Amino acid sequence: MHWDDLRIFLGVARDESLSAAGRRLRIDPATVSRRIARLEEQIGAALFAKSPQGYALTDAGQRLMDHALRAEQAVLAAGEEIAGQAGRLSGQIRIGAPDGAANFLLPQVCARIAADNPELEVQIVALPRLFNLSRREADMAVTVSPPSAGRLLVQKIADYHLHLAGARSYLDRHPPITTLDALHGHRMVGYIPDMIFDKELDYLGELGLTRVSLASNSVLVQLNWLRQGAGLGIVHDFALPSAPELQRLLVDRVHISRAFYLVRHADDARLERMNRFAAQLTEGLRQEVARLEGELDKNVAGVRRLTVRVAPAGPPKSAESEEDPPMIVQQILQSKGIDGVVTAKPGTTIAEVVRLLADKRIGGVVISAKGDTADGILSERDIVRALTRRGGSILEEAASALMTADPICCTRRDTADEVLRRMTDGRFRHMPVVEDGKLIGIVTIGDVVKARLNELSMERDALEGMIAGH
């Protein structure tokens, strides 16, 4: 059995067509047909069943598929090593994604990666459906829910948020919208109900709005309808900076949170090139979501320090000494008075994590394979959201399936204001403290706010003492 025959077999299995496989492999369809026939003769069984819809794998073909995929991964890994390209980003990588991520996040993230790697070719397949990685419809996929079956690597990328929105031109023509019930009297824009491929996308259904007057399976079409003032709909926060004519509505009542996941075939874990690209893509998407969502909240992106300084009698101080030194993370860790960090291994079940959170009375746990690294973080909010969407079956899943991988971290020398700004921009509540790659602590948004309030309280007491003459 020749590798070249297996390569052609994989092409037909993925494209379900001799001509399509021929175009992909750059050989004529007749040669593809002869090679498949030779392979079937060697194996002694039909590998494909031909139908009007194309070439479908038979049972024998399905069994051969797993072996052919492993052979493909071995050949790719050997090619990288022999060519001395291990770790380099080159060649072609295809990403499948829902069109929200494909239109508003992936272009700029992939452009930055490609700019640093001139030999890399990136393809983005923007389709509102699930991708079959086993058939290599894509090398990796961005999804809105983690798959529960198949030999796949699943990594949480980041949470993102959506709100109800409408164009100002539409809102000017209608009375103010102050309640959810009022939405029933408006034209709604959303997905075609019977073409929603993932229940996570049924936003209007969550609001009890079953009638969608203007429907499309494309996020971009929906956004353009809203920009034209055609109605109201749910919009990704990260898409709103590109549509300044839209205004968020009922922000305190309609606040939808979802998550993106990066899904890869398990065999790709042996390819350093794919691992490096996946790491850069994940970090780039995480930063881009935070940046775009942060543009909506610039006025409340951080809490400004408010300090009152009274110049005491005596010689004037230098300008440098007039300001109090900013509070740093080290001081917060010392004030907590807790040694060590609660961690869990990636393979720990969600049920075990829930018991750990309850026993320790904490809101989040660091996921660490070795106990001294911050490989990910899993919060009680992550678990509650997953339970709401997918039910109790998630309790048997591994923590690595729900965790936020490669979390944003700080050091002991970072200021409290900087940590608070990062948490607010990224909309998360727990931040590991890491130095020299080692986990040394964790701070929560509650820790930072409490520390700032204590600092302000001491400044207030000092001012009152000065006024009272103490």
PyMOL commands that set and color helices and strands:
alter all, ss='L'
color gray80, all
select helices_A, chain A and resi 3-15+18-25+29-43+59-82+99-104+106-116+168-171+181-185+193-195+199-201+203-206+219-227+237-242+266-270+272-295+298-300+319-322+329-336+350-360+380-390+392-396+399-402+416-426+445-468
alter helices_A, ss='H'
color red, helices_A
select strands_A, chain A and resi 48-51+54-57+91-97+120-126+140-143+152-167+188-190+214-215+232-236+246-249+255-265+343-344+364-367+376-379+404-405+430-435+438-444
alter strands_A, ss='S'
color yellow, strands_A
deselect
rebuild
show_as cartoon
